[in-house]
Amino acid sequence: MMSSGASEQKLIQRDSLWRDEHMMEQSAQILHFLVLGLILGLILRELSKKFSIPYSPMILGLGLIIGLSQEYIGNIGDSAYILSKMHPHLIVFIFIPVLLFESAFNCDWYTFKQQLINILLLAGPGCGWVNFDINIKKGAIMLGISFKLILQYDNNDMNWYEALTLGSVLSATDPVAVVSLLKELGANPAFNHLIEGEALLNDGVAMVFFNVFNNVSKASSGRGQAVNGGDIVISFLRTSLLGPFIGVILGFIVAIWTRRILGDDIEVTWLTFVFTYFTFYWAEFEFLKTSGLLAVVGLGLFWCAYGKTRIRVSIEHSVHAVWGFVQYSCDTLVFLLVGIIVGIQLLEEDLIQRIDYFKMIGFYFLMILVRLLMVLTFYPLLKYFGYPMTKSELIVFVYGGLRGGLGLTLSLMIGCDNDLPARFRHLAVFYAAAMALFTNMVNGTTCKALVKCVKMIDQSIVKKKVYKKYLEELIVIQQDFIKQLETDEFYNMTDWITVSNLIGQEHFIKNIEQLETDIIKSVVKNGNEEMIFDGLPNKDVLAEVRYRFYRILKGLYYQQFEHGLCEEQTVRMLVESSDIGSDELNFNLEIWDELFKNFINLCSVTFFFKIKQTFLIGYFAREYLIRHLGFVYDVTSTFIICADEALKLSIHFPMNKEAIQIIQEELKKNIEKAHTYFSTLNGNFPEIVRILQTKKASFSILTHSIQYLQNTQHLGLIDDKVYKILLKDINNKLVKLENHSYQIELPSFHLVTMQFPIFQDLTLIDLDHIKKVALEKKYGIGQIIFSKGDPCDELYIIMKGYVVIENNEIFITKGLGSLITHQSLILDHQHISAAKAVVETRLYTLPIKVIKDIMIKNPEFEFKIYLHSLEYIRKWFINQVGPLAKMELKKMNEFIRNKSRLIKLNSQTQQEFLKGGFLFSGQLKDPKNNLINKYDYIPPNEGQFIAITNVICFIFDESLERLQSKRIKELKLDNQRDQQIEEKYSEFRSKKNSIMELSKIDIN
C-alpha cells in the first residue's frame, strides 16, 4: 500500500501545471526529424535537377528506406516510428487540402476551361458512371473486378464491396512527377492541364467513392449502419455537387475581402491559406457534411479564374512565393511520411502471403490495362472536345497515371479501421504501397524515354530556327560584354579561353550545330528544300509569328494591370482573347472581333442613358452605365495601347520579315476597328467618358505615387515611419476612389475652359475674354465643319461628339475636349485640311484674332499651340518631319516640352542647331547651302544656319537621333539586328576555330 507521503508527492507532480519532460524531448525529436526530412528533400531536389530523376519517387523511396531501417538509426528511427502511428486522417486533414488548392490555384484558367469536358470525362464519367445498384466509378469497378475475377481473391480475403473500395483507393492519381517532366520537355500545356486536371478532380471524386463503397462494405457485413440505394444516391449528389459549390461561394467572399486589403501581404497570404482549411473543415464536418476535398478544388478553381486579379499587384509575388513553399513542404512531407508508414508496416507484416507478391505484379499491368480501356472508351469524345488528344498523348496519358499520396493515405485509413477484416486491411496497404512504388519508380523514371519514343513532342522547323537565332544572339551578347571587360584594368590577367568554357559557349555552339543538322533533316524529310524560315513565309511561319504577337500582347496586358493602368476584369478578358487566338494560329488575327462579342449593344446602352434621370430606376441605370461603359472603355483603350506597343516590339522578331509585315497588317486592322469604336464612345457618351477618364487618371496617379514611395524606400531615401504613413494615406485614397460617386453630366464650356490644359497658363482676364467671345455651333451626322483651303477664322473646341480631320487621305479623329484647327492658325491662316462631324456634334468657336492676341502676350500659351500643332503636321507632311514621324505622341510631346525652345528669327539672322530642330515657317539655309523649308526637320549640325526669310521654329536641346537610338536600345529594336547577329556570330565562330587550331600546336 502506497504511503501517504508518496501519494502526496504524486499529487504534487500531477497537478494542472505538471508537464512530462520525456514527452517534451520526444516532441522536439519529432520536429527535428521533420526538419531533417525537408533538408534531405532539398538535397534530393538538387539531385533531381542534376540527373533528371523525378522528385516524388526519390522522396517516397527515402521514406521507405527510413521506415525499413528505423530500428538501426537511433533517435531518428524512434521519431519515424512515432510518426508512423499518426492517424492517416491527419495526413488528409493537414496536407491534402493545401496540395489540392495550390494545384487548382496555379492552373491556367483558360486552358483548364477548354479542357474541362475532357477532364470531367476522365475524372467523373471518364472514370465512368454505370448503374450497378448505385452510381459507381467505372475505374473502381474494373479494378474491383480484377481483384475478384482475375486475381481470384475469395471472400475470406475481400468481398465484392471491399474490392470496389480498394479499387476506388487505387484509382486516385498523382501526376506531379509526370507533369514536371512534360513541362521540362516542352509538351503542349493543354495536355499538361488534362493530366493535372484529371488528377485534381480525381482525388476529390476518389475520396467520395471511397466513403460510399466503404460504408456499403461495412453495412453489408453488419458492422456499419444499414444503407439503401436512395440514401447512397443522395449522399453522393450531396458530396460531389454541394462541395464545389461551397468552395466557389467561399472563394467569392474571400476575394471581396482580399480586394479591401491594401499593402498587407501577410494578411492576404494568410487569408488564402486559412480559408483553404476553413473551406475543407466547414464542408467536411459542418455544412451538410459534404466533400471537403471537392470544396477545396472549387475554391482553388475560383481563385484560378477570378481571384488572382483580386490580389493587388504589390503583394501578388509574396502570395505565390508562400504557396510555392507550402506546396513543396507538404508534398515532401506527405511522400516521406507515407513511405515511412508503409516501410514500417512491411516490417511488421504477417498477413501478406507469397502469392500476393506475384498477384501484385500482375495487378500492376492490369491497372495500366484498365486505364487504357477507360481512355479508349472515351477516346472519340476526347478527340472531339477541348484540345483533341493525339495517339501519342493517349499512350503517355495512360502510362503516366502514377499513384501517390492520397491513394496511400486512403489505404492507411482502411488499414486502421478495425471494423474491416484484418486480411483485407493489410492487402489494401500492401497494394497501395506497391502501386505507388512501382508507378513512381518505373513509370515516373521511364516516362521521358516513352515521350521521345512516341515522338509526342515534335518541334517544328520554325521553332528550331527561332531557338537557333536566340542561341546565336546570346553568344554575340556574351562576346560584346567580354570586349567591354577586356578593356577594364581589373580584368587584365583574365584567362578568356577558360571564361569561354565556364560560361558554356562550347555547349551553346554544339546546340546550334545540332539544331542546324535537325533542321536540314526535317526539310529533306518533308520533301521541301526551301528554307521556309528565311524564304517566303508559309502557313507554319505565319502561325509562329501570330503566336509571338499573342504572347507579347498577353505580357503587355499584365504589365498594364501591374502598373495600375487597367482593371482586373479588363485584364482577364484581354488575356483570354490572346488565349483564344493562340488556339487558332492558322487564321487571321481577329482580336477586336473577339473582344467586341462581350460588349452590350450600343442601342441598349443608349436606352439606359435615356432613363438615367428617371425616378428610382435612374440610380441603377447610372450605376450600370458607369460600370459597363467603364469596362468597355478600359478594354478598348488598353487594347489600343498594347497593340501599338506590340507593333513596335515585333520588329525585333528573329523571323521572316515578310511574315512579320503580313501579321502587322492584320493587327493594324484590329487597331483601326478599336479606334472607330473608341471614337463612337467618345462621341455618343461624353459624360460617361469624362467620368472614366477622371477615375482612371486618379487611379494611375495614386498607383504611380505608391511606386515612387516604394523605390524611394528601397534606396533608403526615406525612413520606414514616414514611408508607412504616406503609403497608408495613399491606400486610403485608393479605397475612397473605388467608392466615389460621380455625377453624369457634361460641364459647361466655362468650366472646360478653366480646366483645359492649353488654357491653364492664361490669366483670369484672358480666360474671361475667351468665355465672352465663345459661340456654340451644332453639326449633324456627316456635316462639313470646314473644307481644305477655306479661310481659318475660328478655333474649335469639341464639347460633344467627334470629328474626323482629313488631309491627303490621312485621317485624324478627335473627340470630347479636343482643340482643332490650331495647326492652320500658326501656318497660313487658311485650313490645310477638311473636317466633318461623324455623329451629332457640338462645338464652341473662338475668333482667331482673340487667340492671336493672347499668343503675343503669353509665350507659354504660344508654345503650347505650336506643340499641339505638331501632332497634325507630322502626319500630313510625313516625308519632311524626319524622326518625328515615328515617335510615339506621348514621347514626342514630352521631348518637345522638356528639350526644346520656340524661337523667332529675322531675315539674315544666323543660328546654330547643334542638336537639331523643326521649322514651322520661313526658310533656312544650312552650312552646306541646302535649303530647309517649312514643315522640315532640321538635322543636328555644328555650323551656322542663315534665315532667308522670317523664321519660326523649335530648337532642340538634345539630339533626337540620340533619343531614338536610346529608345531602340531599350526595346532592342533594330531592323538590321538579325544581319548583325549573323555576321558577328560567323566572325566569332571563325576566330574560335582558329584559336582551337592554335591551341593544338605543341610549342615545345
N, C-alpha and C positions, 0 to 999 in steps of 0.2 A: 504494500500500500504506500502510495506516494505521501511523503511528509508534507506538513502544511507549509514549510519553508520553500520546498521545491515547487509546490503548487503556486505559491505567491510569486516565485521567481518567473514561472511560466506565464502567469497573468501579466506581469510587467513586460515580459518580452513580447507578448502577443496583443498589446493594446493597439488603438487605432493608428498610432504613429509608427508602428513596427514595420520594418521592411527586411526582406530576406536578402542578405548580401550576396548569397550564392546566385540568386535569380538575376541580380543586377549584373554580375560578372557574365552570366550566361547571355543576357540581352546584349551586352557590349560585344561578346564574341559573335553573335548573330549579325549585328550591324557591321562588325569588322569583316565578316565573311561576304556580306552583300557588296561592300565597297571593294573588296578584293575581286569579287566576281566582275564588277564593272571595269576594274583595271585590266583583268585578264581579257575582258571583252574588247577593250581598246587595243590590246596587243593583237588579238585575232582580227580586229578590223583592219589594222595595218597590214597584216599578213594577207588578208583578203584582197586588199588593193594591189599588193605586190605580185601575188601569184594567181589572181583572178579566180579564187576559190570562194563560192558563196558563203556569206557570213552565218546565216541561220544554221546550216548543218554543222559548222565548226563549233558554235556555242552550244548546240544540242549535244554534240559529241563530248565537249568538255564537261557538261553536266553529268552525262553517263559515266565518264571516267571517274569523276569525283564520287558519284554515288556508289560505283562498284568498289572503289578503294577507300571508302570513308573510314574503315576500321584502322587504316595504316597511316593516316595523316593528322593524328593528334586533335588539337582543338578545332582545326578547320573541319575535320571529319565529324566531330561532335556537333558542330554548328550545322553542317549539312544534314546530319541525321535528324536534328530537331526540326529543321525546315521541311524535311521530307514528311513530317507528320502534320504539316499545315493542311487544313481542310481545303480541298480543291475549290469549294465555293468562294473562298477568299481570293484565290487567283482570278476567278471570274469577276468578283466584285471590285478588286483593286486594279487589275491590269487591263482586262479586255475592253472596258468602256473607253479608256483613253486611246487604245490602239485603233479601235473602230472609228472614233471621232477624228483622229488625226488622219487616217486614211481617207475618210469621206471629205474632210475639210480641205485637203490638198488636191482633190480631183480637179480636172479641167471641166467645168460645168457643161460647156457646150458639147464637148466630145462625149461626156457621160450621158448627156441628154439624148444625143444622136444614137448612142449605143443602148439606150435604156430598154428597148423592146428585146433586143438580143440578150441583155443581161438578165431580164426577167424570165426569158425563155430558158436560160441555163440555170438560174438560181431558184426560180419559182416553179413554173410549169416545166421548165427545162430540166430541172431535176424531176419535174413532171407531176401532174395530178391525175390520178385514176381513182375509180370508185371501188374500193376494197373494204367494204363495211364503213370505212371512214375515208376522208380525203388524206391520202398519204403520198409520200415522196417517192418518185419513181426510182431515183438512185438508191434510196434506202431500201426499197422493196427488192430491187435486183441484188443488192449486196446481201440482204437478209436471206433471199432465196439461195444465194451462193453458199451461205453457211449451212443451210438445211439440206439442200438437194445435191449440191456438188461436193462440198467438203464433208457431208454426212455426219453432222453433229446431231445427236439424238436429244430427246427431251431432258435427259439427265444432265446434258451439257448446257443446253439453252432451248427454250421453247420458241415457237414462231414469233411471239411478240418480243421476246428478248433478242432474237436475231434481228428483228426490224429496228429495235432500239440501238443495237450495235451498228447496224447499217447507217442509221442517222448520224451516229458519232463519227463514223469513218467517211461520211460524205462532206464534212467540213474541210475546206481547202485553205491553204496559207501560201500565197503566191509571192511573198516578199523577195525570195531569192531569185525567182524566175523573172519577175518584173524588173528588178535591179539589173539583171543580166541583159534583158532586152533593151533597156534604156541605154546601157553601155554600148551595145552593138548598133544602136540607131534604128531600132524597129519602129514600125508605124505606131504613133501614140494612140491611135484608135484601137489597135489590137491590145496594147498595154492596158488601156482602160477596160476593155472587155474582160481580160483576165482578172484585173483588180476589182472591177465592179461585181463580177460574178462571185468572187471570194467574199467581198464586203457584205452583199446581201445573203450569200450562202451561209455565213456564220450566224446571222440572225435567224434565218429560216431553220438551220440545223438545230439551234437551241430550242425553237418552238416544237419541232417534230420530236426532238429528244424527250421533251417533257410529256408530249402526247403519248408516245409509244411507251415510255417508262411507266406512266400512270396506268395505261391499259394493261401492261405486263403485270403490274402488281395486283390490279383488280382481278385479272383472270386467274391468278393463283390464290386469291383470297387474302392477300397480305396488304391490300390497299382498299381505298374506298371504291365502291361499285360505280361504274360509269356506263352511260348509254351513248348511242350514236349521236343523239341530239345534243347532249352535253359536250361531246367532243367537237362537233362542228361549231357550236357557239364559242367554245373555248379557243378553237383555232382561229376563227374570224376575229375574236377579240384581241388575241395576242398578235396576229400578223398584220391587222389593219389599224387598230387603235394605237399601237405602239408608235409607228412612224408619224401618225397624225399628232400625237402628243409632242414628239420631237420637233415638228415644224412649228407648232404653237409656241413652245418654249423658246425656240430659236428666234421667232419674231419678237418676243418680249425682250430677250437679252440683246437683240440687235438695236431696238429702240433705246434701251438703257445705255448701250455702248456709245451710241451717237451723242449722248448727252455728256460723255466724259471728255474732258479736254486736258491734254498734256499729262496724263497719268497712265503710263504704260503698265505699271504694276496692277492697277485696278482693272484695266481692260483684259490683261492676260489672266488675272485671277477669275474674272467673270466667265471667260470661255472655259477655263479649267474647272471651276466649281460647278458651273451649270451642266457640264458633261456628267459629273457624278450625280448631281441633283436630278437630272433627267432620268438617268438609269434607275436610281433608287425610288423615285416617285412613281415611275411607270411600273417597275417590277413589284413594289410592295404596297403602294398606297392607292394608286388610281386604277381601280378595277383589276389590279394585278395582271397587267398586260406584259408584253415582251420589252424588258429594259434595253436589251441589245438593239432591237429594231428601232426603239425610240431614239437611241444614241445615233444610229445610222441616219434617221430622219433629221435629227439636229445637225449632224455634220453636213448632210447634203444641202440643207437650207443655208448654212453658212457658206458652203461652197458656191451656191448660186447667188445669194444676196448679201450675206453677212460680211464678206471680205471688204467690200467698198464702204461698209458702215464703220469700219475701223479707220480712224484718221491716219493719214499718211505718216505723220511724225512718230507713231508708235507701232506701225504695222510690222516693221522689221523685228522689234522686240517680241511681239506675239509669235511670229513664225520661228524665231530663234528658240524661244522657250519650248514651243511644241515640238520642235525638232529634237531637243534634248530629252523631253519627256518620252517621245516615241522610241528613241534609241534605248533609253534606260529600261523602259517597260519591256520592249522586245527582247533585250538581252536577258533580263531577269526572268521573264516567263520561260524562255527556252532553257535557261540554266536550271531553274527550279524544277521544271518538268523532267529534264534529263536526270537530275539528282534523284527525284522521287522514283522514276522508273528504274534507275540503276539500283537503288536500294531495294526496291520491290523485287527485282530479279534475283538479288542475293537471298532474299527471304522466301522466294517462290518454292512451293512444294506441290502445287496442284496442276502445273503445266507438264504435260507428258511429252515424250519424244516425238510422237506422231504429230503433235501440234506444230512443231517446228517445220515439218515437211508441208503440212497444210497451210501454214503461214506463207511459205514461199509461193505455193500455188495461188493463194489468195491475192498476193501482190500482183500477179499477172491478170487474175480475174478482175481485180479492181480497175486496172487500166482498160481492160476489155469492156467493162461496164460503162466507164466514162466514154469510151469510143462509141459504143452503141447509143448512149444518150445523145451525144453530139450529132451522130449520123441521123438519128431520128428527126432532129430539128434542123439539119443542115440546109434543106431547101429554104426554110424561113430565115436562117442565119445569112444566106446569100442574098435574100431579098430586102431585109430590114437593115437600118443603120448603115454601117460600113461593111459591105459584103465580105464574108470570111473566105479566104482562099484555101486551097487544099493544103498547101504547106503550113498555113496558120492553123488549120484544123489539127494537123499532126502535132505541132508544137503545143497547142492548147491542151490536147489530150495528155501528152507526155508531161506537161508542166503542172499537172494537178497535184501539187505537193500537199502532204498532210502536216499539220503543225500544232501550235499551242492550244487552240480551242478544242480540237479533237482529243488531244491528250488529256486536257483538263476535264472534259466531259467523261472520258473513260475512268478517270480517277474518282469522279463523283459516283459513278457506278460502283467502283471498287470499294468505296467506304460506306455503301448503302447496305446495311445488314438485313434489310427486307428482301434482298435479292439472293439467289443461291450462290454459295461460295465459288463453285466451279465457274459459273458464268462471270462473276465479278473479276476473277483472275484472268479469264480469257479476254475480257474486254480491255483490261490494261495491257495485256500481252500483245493483242493485235494492234491496238492504237499506237503503242510504243514501236512495234516492229514496222508499221506502215510509215510512221513519221521518220524513223531512222532510214528505211530503205529509200523512200521518195526523196528525202533531203540529200542523203549520201550518194545515191545512184542517179536519180533523175536530175537533182539540182546541180550536180557536178558535170554531168554529160550533156546538159541541155544546150550548151554553147556549140558543141560539136554537131548536135542534131540540127540546130538553126542553120549552120553553114552547110550541112549535108543536103537539106531540103531546099536550100537557096531561098529562104524566106525573105532575106534582106538583100535585094539586088539593086545596088546603087546605079543610077542612070549615068550615061556618059557625061551629061551636062553637070551633074553634081560632082563627079570626079574631076572635071575640068575646073570647076569653081574652087574645089578644095585644093587642087594643084596651084591655082593662081594665088590663093591665100598663103600657102606654104612658101611660094617664091617671094611674095611680098614680105612675109615675116623674116626671111633670110636677109633681104635687102635692108629692111629696117634695122636689123641687128648690125649689119655691116656699116650702115650710116652712123649708128651710135658708137661703134668701135672706132671709127675715124675721129669722132669727137674726143673720145677718151685718149686716143693716141697722142693728141696734142697737149694733153694735161700733164704737167710736170710730176704729179703724184702717181702716174702710171708709166713712168719712163722704162722701168725694168720688167714690165709685164711680159709673160710668155703668151703671145697672142694665139699660137697654134694650140696650146693647151686650153686657152679660153674657148676657142672654137669647138674643141671636143667637149668641154664641160657644158657649154650651152646647147649642145645637141645638134649642131649644124649637119654633121655627118648623117645623123638619124633622119633629119628633115630631107636631106638630099636623096637618101635611099627611098624614102616615101614617095618623093617626086618621081624618081626613076620607075618605081613600081607602078605608080599611077599612070605614067606615060605608057608603060607596057600594057596595062589593063585596058586603057582607052583604045589603043591600036587593036588589041584582040577583040574588043567589043564591036568596034567599027567593022572589022573584017567579018566577024561572026554574023553581024546583022546585014552583011552584003551591001554596006553603004560606005563608000570610000571617001565621001566628002566629010570634012571636019565641021560638023553641024554647029559647033560652039562658036567658031571664028568665022565660018562662012555664012551663007544665007540662013536666016532663022527658020527652024521648023517648029512643029507643034510642041515638042518637048522643051525647046529653048524658051518659047513664049510662055509656056506653063511655069517654068522655073522663074522667069522674070516677074510674072504675076505673083507667084508665091512670095518673092522677096518684097514686092510692094506691099502685100498684105501684112507681112511681118513688120516692116518699117512702120506702117500705119498703126498697127497694134501697139508697138512700143511708144509711138508718139502720143497716142490716146492716153496711155497710162502716165506718160510724162506730164501731159496737161492736167490730169487728175492730181498727180502728186504735187504739182505746183499750185493747186487750188484754183485752176482756171476752168474747170468744168465739174458738173455734179456727178454723184455716184451712179444715178440711173442713166446718165448720158454715156459714161464710160462703159457701162455694161452693154448698152445697145451697140455702140460703135465697135467694141471688141468683138461682139457676136457677129456683126456684119463682116468683119475680117475673117472670122472663123468659117462663116457660111461660104464666103468667096474662096477660101482655101480648099474647100471641098469641090469646087467647080473651076479648076485651073485651066481647063480647055475651052472655057467660054470667056467672052469679053468681060472686062470689069464693069459691073453694074451695081456699084456700092450704093449710089444715091437712090436707085430704084428700090433696093432692099430696105434702106432706111425709111423711105417715104411711105412704105406699106404700114408703118407703125404710127403714122400721123393721122389724126382725125380730120375728116374732110373740112375744108375751109367754110363750106356752107353751114355746117353745124357750129363751127366757132363763131361765125357771123351771127347766128341765131342767139347764142349765149351773150354775145356782145350787145345785142339789141335789148335784151331783158336785164342787163346788169344793174339797172336802177329800179327795177320792179320791186315792190314791197315783198318782203320775206324771202322770195326765191332769188332776189337780186344779189344777196350776200353770197349764196352758193355759186351763182353764175360768175361773180367776180373772182372768187377763190379758184374756181375751175379754170378761168381764163388765164390767171397769173400762173397757176401750176402747169397747165398743159402747154400754153404758148411759151412759158419759160423753158420747159423741157425741149420743145421743138426748136426754139431759138438757140438753146445751148448746143443741141446736137448739130444743127446746121452750121453754126459759127465754128464749132470745134472741128468739124469735118473739113471745112474750107481751109482753116489754118493748118491742120495736119497734112492735108493733101498737097497744099502748096509746098510745105517743107519736104514732103516725100519726093516731089518732083525734083527738087534741088539735090537731095541725097542720092537719087537714082543715078546721077551722072557718074558716081563712083563705083557702080556695079562692075565687077570684072568680067563682063559678058559681052555678047554681040551687041554692038551699038544700034544696029538697025532694029533689033528686037526691043531694046530699051525704048527707042523712039516710038515704036508701034504702041507699046503699053502706056507710054507717057500720053499719047494722044487719046487713048481710052480713058485715062484718068482725068484729062483736061475736060472731056465731055461731061463727066460726072461733076466736076467743079463748076462748070457753066450752069448745069441744071440747079445745083445748090445755090449759086449766086442769084439765079432767077427767082427761086422760091424765097430766098432771103430778102430780096427786094420787095416781093409781094407782102411779106410780113411787115416790113418797114412801112410800106405804103398803106396797107389796109388797117393796121393796128398800131399806129404810132404811140398811143397812150400806153399800151402794154409794153412796147419795145423800150420806151423811156424808163419804165419801172425796172425792166430786166437789166438794162444797161447800168442803171444806178446800183442795183443789187450786186451785179457781177463785179462792177468796179470796186465797190466797197469790200467785197469778199477778197478780191485779188490784192488790194492794198493791205488788208489786215494779214493775209497769208504771207505776203512779202515782208511785212514787218516782223512776223514770227521768225522767218528765215534769217532776217538780218540780226535779230536778237540771238538766235542760236549760233550763227557764225561769229558774232562778237564775243559771246561767252566762250566758245571753243578756243578762240585766240587769246583768251584771258584778259580782254579789254574791259570787261565788266564783272563786278563781283556777283556771287551767287544770290545774295539777298535782293539786290536791285533787279537782277535777271528774273527771279521768281515773281517779284511784284509786278514788273512790266508784262511778263508772259501771262500772268493771271488776269490782268486788266484787259489785255487784247483778247484772250479766250472768252472772257465775259462779253465782250463786244461782239464776238462771233455768234454767241448764243442769242444775243438780242437781235442781231441781224437776221437770223433764221426765223425769228418770231415777229419780225417787224411787219406792220400792216401798212399797205400803200393805197393811195387814192388813185383811182383810174380816171385821170383827166389830163388833158393837154394844158401845158402852161400858156399864159398869154405871151404875146410877142415881146412885151416889155420885159418879162422875166427871162425869156430866152436871150434877149439882148444883153441882159446883165450877166448871164451865165456863159454865154458863147465865148469859147477860148480866144477867138481872134479879137474880141472886143474888150477883153479883161484889162488891158493896159490903158484904156481910154479914161479920160476924166469924166466926172459926172455931168459936166456941161455938154461934152461931146455926145455922151450917151443919151442925154435928154433931147438933144437936137436930132439924133437918129430916130428916136421914138416918134417925134413930132412929124418928121417928113416921110415915115414909112407908110406905104399903101398896100392894102391886101388885094390880091388878084387870085381868081379861081380859074382852073383849066379842066376841061373834061377829058375823058379817055382818048388818047391819041392826038390831042390838040397841040398844035405847034406853039411853042413859047417864043422862040426866036429862030431865025434862019441864018445860015452862014453868009457873011457879008453885010448883014444889017448893022446900022449904027448901034454902038454899045452905049446906051444912055442910062442903064439901070443895073444895079447889083441885086441878085435874087437870093433869098433865104427860104428854104423849103420848110414849111410848117406841117404839111400833111401830104401823104402820097409819095411818089418817087418819079424821078425824071431820068431819061436817057439822053446823054450828050454824045454827039457823033461828029467825027471829023475823019475824012478819007476812009470810011468804013471801019473805023476804030471806035468802039463804044465804051462809055464810062457811065455807070449807073450811080445815082445819088439819091439819098432818102432824107428822112427827118433830120432837121438841124444842119443840113449841108449848105454851104455857101457856094454859089456858082456864078460864072462869068467874070470872076476877078482876073483870070488869065487874059481876057480881052481888054480889061481895064488897063493893065500895065503895058499892053503892046500897042495896037494900032487904033484903039478906040472904036473898033468895029469887031463884030463877032467873027471869030475864026472857026466856029463850029455851029452846029444846029442842035436844038433841044426840043423834046416833046414830052408831054405827060403820059405815063403808061397807065396810070389809074387816075381817079379823080384827085386832083392835087390843089393844094392851097399854098400860095407863095406870098411873101412880103417883098416889096421892091424898095430899094434905096437909090436916090439920084446919084449918079456918078460924081457930079460936082461936089456934093457933100463929102463923099468918101475921099476924093482928091484933096480937098482942103484939110481933112484930118490927117492924111498921109504926109502932107507938107509939115504939119505941126508936130506929128508924133512919129519919129523914126522907128520905134519898136513896132508900131502898127504897120508901117510901110514894109518893114522886113517880113512880117507875117504874111502880108498879101503876096509878096514875091515868092516866099517859101511855098505857100499853098498852090501857087500857080504852076510850080514845077511838076506837080502830080499829073497835070494835063499835058504840059509841054513835052515831057519826056516820053509820053506815049504817042503823041501826034507827030513828033519830029525825032523818032527813034534812031534814025540814021545819023543824027547830028549830036546827040547828047552823050555819046561815049559810054563810059562805065555806069553812068546814072541810070541807063535804060534797064539794067538787070538787077539793080539794087531793090531789096525789099522796101516798101514805102515807109515802114517804121524806121528802118535803119537809115534811109536817106534823110528823113525829116530830123532824126536825132543828129546825124552828121552835120546837116546844114545849120541847125540851131546852135550847136556847140563848137563847130570847127570852121565857120565861115563868117564873112562880113559883107554887107551890101555897100558897094561904093559907086560913086558917080564921077566920071572923068570928062573933062572938057576936051575939045578937039586939040590934037597935037600934044596932049599930056602923055608922059611916059609912066609906066607902071610895071613892077615885077610881079610875076606869077610863079613863084618858086614852088608852090605846092599845087598849082592849077587853079581853075575857077570855071565859071559859067557865064556866058554873055546873053543878056536879055534884049538889049537894043544897041544899035550903033554898029561900028566896025572897028576891028583892031588889026594891027599888023605885027606879027611875031618877029623875033630877031632874025629869022631867015627870009623876011619879007613875004611870008604867006599870009593871006587874008583870013580873018576869022569873022564870020557873020553872026547875026542874031540867032539865038537858039543853039549856038555851037558850044560844045565842051572845050575848055581851054586846058590843054595838057601842061604839066609842070615844065618849067623852063627857067634857066638861070639868067637869061638875057633880059633886055628891056623891051616891053611891048609899047607900041605907039597907037594912041587913039586917033583914027582917021576922022571920026565924027564924035559927037557927044555920045558917051557910053554909060550904060547902067549894067552892072554885073556883080556876081558873087566872087569874092576872092577867098580861096581855101587856106586854112592854117595847117592842114595836114593833107598829105598826098592821098588822093582817092585810090590810086593803084595800090598803095601800101596797105590801106584799109581793106581792100578787096582781097589781096593776097593773104592777109592775116585771117580773114574770114574763110578763105578757101582752105588754108592750112588747118583751121579749127575743124572744119567739116570734112577735110581730106577730099575736097572736090578738085579734080583736075582731069580735063579731057585727055591729056597726054600721059596720064599716070600709068596706064597699062603698058604702053610702049616703053616708058622709062623703067618700069619694074623688069620687063623682059630684058632690056638692054643691060641693066645693072646686074641682073641675075646671071646672064650669059657671061658678062665680064668677070663676075665673081667665080663662076664655075671654071672658066679657062685659067684664071690665076690659081685657083685651088688645085687644079690638075698639075699645073707647073710646079707648085710648091711640093706636091706629093711626089712628083718625079725627082725633084732635087733632094728630097729627104731620103730617097733610096740610094743616093750616091755615097759610097764609102770614102770619106775624105782622108782616111788614113792610107 
